[in-house]
Amino acid sequence: MSDPRPDEPIKPTALDHTPVAPSTAATLVAEAFGTFLLVLGVISTALFAADFGLGGNGTPLGVGFTGVSLAVGITVIAGAYAFGPISGGHFNPAVTFGLAAAGRFPWSGVLGYIIAQIVGGLVATTLIVLIGLFGPDGWLAKAQDGGFASNGFGEASPGGFGIGAAIIVEVLFTAIFVIVILGVTHSTRGTTFAGLVIGLTLTLIHLAIIPIDNASVNPARSIATAVYGGGTSLAQLWVFIVFPIIGALIAGFAYKALFDGTKKA
């Protein structure tokens, strides 16, 4: 007996609409641009606007620690939505290591991302130096003598905190930052507001630890400023490369072990 309503053949759908993954070059350029934006925003704010003296009525004209913290958060939000869809929006070697440790990013891509991030950060601080060359007499020399907003401990710490404090906060707060990133960007448990959450978390971190060591949690940011910050900044730089990465690795491996397990049947 024949089917009274036979299925009609369906014409194949063209694949022109199928999304194509960005090229490796595009992802690296996006990482460089995103890191450039982050470093340019936070270091420009720190050097140009954080301390701008007093107004005629004695009111501070600078934005202070709060303004610098907001600047880094805002730039991360902007970068996440502008470049995140292309590269994933790491903008930070520690984040790249943390995502790799959690199985969210291939280890083979780590070196390329880190190079792109460092280049982006260095371009940002180099442009700030060029702006400073056309500033008031002695502005650039004063900025460099003051460390060029570099991270530091001991005499280089805004609050006089020692190396032990710097190590603890860089491990602890970088780990917290990476755990938040892994949570809000999860493929099934994440949120469309991930960029906003990440930016606000970084703002909170800076509000908490700028007085301790000028808040790194990002080796690319630390390298970019230390290059122009002088001998002390360069001598202390290793702390702000090694310990954010350690914190990120701890967070990545821990998140994978604690939260990415599957329920057994």
Order of alpha helices (4+ residues) and beta strands (2+ residues): alpha-alpha-alpha-alpha-alpha-alpha-alpha-alpha-alpha
